[in-house]
Amino acid sequence: MAIREGSVFKRCSCRDETTGKPLGTTCPKLKRPNGGWSSAHGSWALQIELPRRASGARRQARRIGYDTQEAARDHLDHIKTALAVAEGDEQAATKAADLIEAAITKRTDLPTVGEVRRRIGGGADTRAQVPTVGEWLQEWLAGKKKLAASTRLSYQGHITNYLAPHLGWVRLDKLGVGHLQMMFEAIEETNDHIRTSRASEDPQVRASVHGMRTVSVSTEHRIRATLRSALSAAVSRPDVPLQVNVASHIELESAPRPKPVVWSTERVARYRKTGEVPAPVMVWTPEQTGRFLERAHRDRLYALFHLIALKGPRRGEAVGLEWESVRLDDGAVDITTQVVQLGWDTAVSTPKSAAGRRTITLDEDTVTVLKAWRARQRQERLKAGEAWVESGRVFTHPDGSGLHPGWVSGLFCRIAAEADLPPISLHGLRHGAASLSLAAGVDVKVVSSELGHSTTAFTQDTYQSVFPDVAKAAAEATAALVPLARTARAGG
């Protein structure tokens, strides 16, 4: 038989006051008035249909008494993983179910996957060598030795948070499109739960999802991409019985890349009134960027923000920039390293692509700013003496130690707030630099090269936010090309 999904649920020992019968899962105390499970009443349980007994009789596995939903779900996933070892072999499946049923009846620990493999013996030995999806994902990731640290962390997050919990128990050669559909449906159900709880009038309900984040469509696409890459590797392996990459056959809602939106006067006014940010990616107008730089000029790290605002290096590239890559006499900066943030830890790496390893040409003002910064840093080095940390970085703390990317983002937000500007991210400052260059008439090939993009189409599609004043000037210039009479222009 195919392995059933099973379920986890909450129940209690309360009894009906009239009949004396157990209320089980119907007790009204199990749920809060406005939705969600009560944390103070009842306990969690699991239930799953097991393969039939040798006599042909149907049976279920049920275990109650778990303190949390997560604990019950972990045990349910463990049971499904153990059953998946024998899937496709009826006798072996019966033996595996016998072991699980015995453990639940005797209230002992569930058998491990290894124990199930040893005990079922016989015809299941060959099938036991087929890995589950969870086992294969970990083997695949461990075998990718040259991954960038940030990419590895992203893959591991997708595996740990989504792929393993939903698909890890499925034997690799039994994975189907239906399994993936159920995973994404479950993710959407969780999203709905978070949104509903956040909108609840009950503070406890809202608190129950504090810190929880919904999964965006773009993240769902990245989760699928991780699985697709892992399954492609499995298909190419002659020792793994997988013929089709099912991740290539699951359709998801399209996830267009969000385009930058400019903080126009009208949008700022609405934000001041409602607190509503119009789009995920916002950029400042040239005037707003100027206000930011005027306020940032009072900060020790002004040169860092000046460089990002005018030339658009990524945050990690600016933080990881080394003096040996800066040629002020030539007016150029070579981007060869970056500091990536992994949780709160950091790692130094090279840019991911050939386009990322590039040279940025500096204008005279930026050269002057960096020379002044270099002189200041040298004074700080003399003052620090033996306490100086020789990091080789361009932008450092007063003791020479390197900056943390997250700390820099926090400093940026504080300066922007002090300048009374509408909010953007530090990466939004890079968006603004790109848009400024395009609005100033810089050739898109030059802009694309200096930003480190592989194609000019990507640059135009993502970064060409037209500022209101620039758009107005372009419209007037276009209209002026048409030789209309003055009366025609006036509408007469």
Secondary structure as UniProt FT lines:
FT   STRAND          7..15
FT   TURN            17..19
FT   STRAND          22..24
FT   TURN            25..26
FT   HELIX           28..30
FT   TURN            33..34
FT   STRAND          43..50
FT   TURN            54..55
FT   STRAND          59..66
FT   HELIX           69..84
FT   TURN            85..88
FT   HELIX           90..106
FT   HELIX           113..120
FT   TURN            122..123
FT   HELIX           124..127
FT   TURN            128..129
FT   HELIX           133..143
FT   TURN            145..146
FT   HELIX           149..158
FT   HELIX           159..163
FT   HELIX           164..167
FT   TURN            168..169
FT   HELIX           172..174
FT   HELIX           177..198
FT   HELIX           203..208
FT   TURN            209..211
FT   HELIX           217..235
FT   TURN            238..239
FT   HELIX           246..249
FT   STRAND          261..262
FT   HELIX           265..274
FT   STRAND          282..283
FT   HELIX           286..296
FT   TURN            297..298
FT   TURN            300..301
FT   HELIX           302..311
FT   HELIX           315..320
FT   HELIX           323..325
FT   STRAND          326..327
FT   TURN            328..331
FT   STRAND          332..335
FT   STRAND          338..342
FT   TURN            343..344
FT   STRAND          345..349
FT   TURN            354..356
FT   STRAND          358..361
FT   HELIX           364..384
FT   HELIX           385..387
FT   TURN            398..399
FT   HELIX           405..418
FT   TURN            419..420
FT   HELIX           426..439
FT   TURN            440..441
FT   HELIX           444..451
FT   HELIX           456..463
FT   HELIX           468..480
FT   HELIX           486..489
FT   TURN            490..491
//
